[in-house]
């Protein structure tokens, strides 16, 4: 019985596009912080890509970045606008801090440039709406940087749900986080309100939400009750430098109770720091079966053990374990390659903004509900 169930989730072989390196995609990178390193390494593995320009607000930072990572014959700019205005680009990677994601992305799209936008999409729902409007008007590819989408285990979660094995889904529990993991090794841009905008919510919460929302087909969020706290970030005891606690202006823990279209309830929590190793496994409950997704001690975009489906067979309560899948290659490389292919061959965005706007609506709704101390309705205009 277990084998027949597992057979339903066999991977479908998809023919890969042949890389044509005769015509190179001209790419610019906006923001040369630590995440830009991963973009550079992955673009370097694409023989049909040429990085031609870098932009950073900090004087000399882009130049040092190019020197450190061996990027030759590249031009430097002090802002995203000057880079886009002075270069003939096919695409840009937006790797700036959260608070500037929207303005950089919108400007690029308005000037006919495709965008790979690092997560989170932005800070507020209002920004996400403007990004989506700019994308639709431009007709250019906009993909959001959710590399866990390319993890084989994450794909399996979606296959199980979409197979119908669970039946009609009515309740989802998800989240994750770290016992200690406030991202201060890279300075304070993640933790200051002016640059980060949101904390654990946007940094790793967006991933956790995407895992389950993508699996169940991204139903529209309707209402949310949210909670956020900053007990660890504002306590010098838990920070590497006392002054970091004074600068801390975002959430280090968040939770939300969300009502989705179709009568589905989403129970969510995420953490940068807490007195616990994990807030629990993710669960997707259907009327025919339930799925348990084991958590990881430090949320890393995959799963903490084999997936398990709980169901009934001939009146008996049984469970089917889905072995962990091995990934063929690096998921970040796949993210970059899929974006490049989408731009070159006019394919759909690998991680479309029309889905992630719902993700952003939940994050923003949690933050706004927490500030008001009550449940709020989420209003997302129909943009398509």
Secondary structure, 3 states (H helix, E strand, C coil): CHHHHHHCCCCCCCCCCCCCCCCCEEEEEECCCHHHHHHHHHHHCCCCEEEEEEECCCCCHHHHHHHHCCCCCCEEECCHHHHHHHCCCCEEEECCCHHHHHHHHHHHHHCCCEEEEECCCCCCHHHHHHHHHHHHHHCCCEEEECHHHHCHHHHHHHHHHHCCCCCCEEEEEEEEECCECCCCCCCCCCCCHHHHCCCHHHHCHHHHHHHHHHHCCCCCEEEEEEEEECCCCCCHHHCCCHHHHHHCCCCCEEEEEEEEHHHEEEEEEEECECCCCCCCCEEEEECCEEEEECCCCCCCCCCCCCEEEEEEECCEEEEEEECCCCCCCCHHHHHHHHHHHHHHHCCCCCCEHHHHHHHHHHHHHHHHHHHHCCCEECCCCCCC
